[in-house]
Amino acid sequence: MNRVSEYFFTSHTKYPNTPETDMMDEVLHVVTYKKDDEKITVEVMATDPSNAINKIRRELKWIGQKS
């Protein structure tokens, strides 16, 4: 059973926006989520915070299917 939907996610850019990063398709984001009361933080290249969370959710779902 996949429990990804029960995780709590937050995300933000790792670095402040600059004119250079505003021109980039993806920038580095920090995604934090809780799993079994453990706080886990990962970094991912994404277009925005929602996209970063979605990428991590897809990865967690894929890992759950492989177990």
C-alpha positions as CSV (number, residue, x, y, z in Angstrom):
1,M,0.0,0.0,0.0
2,N,1.4,3.4,-1.0
3,R,1.3,5.9,1.8
4,V,2.8,8.9,-0.1
5,S,-0.4,10.9,0.3
6,E,0.0,10.7,4.1
7,Y,3.3,12.6,4.1
8,F,3.5,16.3,4.8
9,F,5.6,18.2,2.3
10,T,7.1,21.7,2.2
11,S,9.4,23.2,-0.5
12,H,11.4,26.4,-1.2
13,T,14.2,27.5,-3.5
14,K,17.7,26.8,-2.0
15,Y,19.1,30.2,-3.0
16,P,17.5,33.6,-3.5
17,N,16.2,34.5,-6.9
18,T,18.5,36.6,-9.1
19,P,18.1,37.9,-12.7
20,E,20.2,34.9,-13.8
21,T,18.1,32.3,-12.0
22,D,14.9,33.9,-13.3
23,M,16.1,33.0,-16.8
24,M,16.7,29.3,-15.9
25,D,14.1,26.6,-16.6
26,E,14.8,24.9,-13.3
27,V,16.6,25.9,-10.1
28,L,17.6,24.0,-7.0
29,H,14.8,23.5,-4.5
30,V,14.8,22.0,-1.0
31,V,11.9,19.6,-0.2
32,T,11.2,18.6,3.4
33,Y,8.8,15.9,4.3
34,K,7.9,13.9,7.4
35,K,7.8,10.1,7.3
36,D,7.0,8.2,10.5
37,D,7.8,11.4,12.6
38,E,11.2,11.6,10.9
39,K,12.0,14.8,9.0
40,I,13.7,14.1,5.7
41,T,15.2,16.8,3.5
42,V,16.2,16.4,-0.2
43,E,17.3,18.7,-2.9
44,V,15.9,18.6,-6.5
45,M,16.0,20.7,-9.6
46,A,12.5,22.0,-10.4
47,T,10.6,24.8,-12.1
48,D,8.8,25.9,-8.8
49,P,8.1,24.5,-5.3
50,S,5.1,22.6,-6.4
51,N,7.0,20.9,-9.2
52,A,9.7,20.0,-6.7
53,I,7.2,18.4,-4.3
54,N,5.6,16.5,-7.2
55,K,9.0,15.1,-8.3
56,I,9.7,13.8,-4.8
57,R,6.2,12.4,-4.5
58,R,6.6,10.5,-7.8
59,E,9.9,9.1,-6.6
60,L,8.5,8.0,-3.3
61,K,5.6,6.3,-5.1
62,W,8.0,4.5,-7.5
63,I,10.1,3.3,-4.6
64,G,7.0,2.1,-2.8
65,Q,6.0,0.1,-5.9
66,K,9.4,-1.5,-6.1
67,S,9.3,-2.8,-2.5
